[in-house]
Each structure stands twice: as C-alpha cells, then as structure tokens.
C-alpha cells in the first residue's frame, strides 16, 4: 500500500517532524499493561501542528486539561526520514 501525505514544512527545528497530542495521566506501573495505558495518552500522528491543534481544539471534550500538541522527530525512522527530507 502506498499513501501520500502533505507534511508541514514548519519543522520547528526538528528533523522529519510529526506531531502528537499528548494527554498525560498518572501511570506508575512498569509491566505490559503500562504500555497500553501510555498508548491511550497519545493521539496521532499528525503532519502539521495546525492539524493536531485543530483536533485538540475542536474535540477538547475528549482530552484532559493537561493535553498538549507536541512536535516529535522521526529522524531514527529511516523510511519516514528519507521521504521527509526538505
């Protein structure tokens, strides 16, 4: 399968950027179940800050008060990083 994406060139000084909505909740466990809890705190990926912020703003009722848009780097993901080079 092949998909095309439009990725923001506003890279926030980050190589191969993508954005996530992080919605932190307390998580003190370290077993396999903790992975499921952590995954539930992440929404994305988004390919621009504006797209992620739009979801957070328009669906605020789905997120806790500490939820934020966070820019991440995919530079260690070879397949993504090679395609995203500006």
VENVENZI-V394309 format. One record per residue. N is the residue number from 1. RES is the residue in one small letter. OMEGA is omega in degrees with one decimal (* if undefined). Layout:
# VENVENZI-V394309
N_RES_OMEGA ; N_RES_OMEGA
This chain:
# VENVENZI-V394309
1_x_178.5 ; 2_x_177.0 ; 3_x_174.9 ; 4_x_179.8 ; 5_x_170.7 ; 6_x_-176.1 ; 7_x_-179.5 ; 8_x_175.1 ; 9_x_174.0 ; 10_x_-168.6 ; 11_x_178.2 ; 12_x_179.5 ; 13_x_-178.6 ; 14_x_176.7 ; 15_x_178.3 ; 16_x_-173.3 ; 17_x_165.5 ; 18_x_-173.4 ; 19_x_177.9 ; 20_x_166.0 ; 21_x_178.1 ; 22_x_-177.0 ; 23_x_-171.1 ; 24_x_173.3 ; 25_x_179.6 ; 26_x_179.6 ; 27_x_-177.8 ; 28_x_-177.5 ; 29_x_178.8 ; 30_x_179.6 ; 31_x_-178.3 ; 32_x_179.3 ; 33_x_178.3 ; 34_x_178.6 ; 35_x_178.2 ; 36_x_179.0 ; 37_x_179.5 ; 38_x_179.3 ; 39_x_179.9 ; 40_x_179.6 ; 41_x_-174.6 ; 42_x_173.6 ; 43_x_179.8 ; 44_x_15.9 ; 45_x_171.3 ; 46_x_-175.6 ; 47_x_166.7 ; 48_x_176.3 ; 49_x_-178.4 ; 50_x_179.9 ; 51_x_179.2 ; 52_x_-179.3 ; 53_x_178.0 ; 54_x_178.6 ; 55_x_179.7 ; 56_x_-178.1 ; 57_x_-174.7 ; 58_x_179.1 ; 59_x_-175.0 ; 60_x_-179.4 ; 61_x_179.1 ; 62_x_-172.7 ; 63_x_175.9 ; 64_x_-176.2 ; 65_x_-179.7 ; 66_x_-177.4 ; 67_x_-179.8 ; 68_x_170.8 ; 69_x_-175.1 ; 70_x_178.1 ; 71_x_179.6 ; 72_x_177.5 ; 73_x_175.8 ; 74_x_-174.8 ; 75_x_178.0 ; 76_x_177.8 ; 77_x_-170.4 ; 78_x_-177.3 ; 79_x_179.7 ; 80_x_-176.3 ; 81_x_179.4 ; 82_x_-178.6 ; 83_x_-172.1 ; 84_x_-176.4 ; 85_x_-179.1 ; 86_x_*
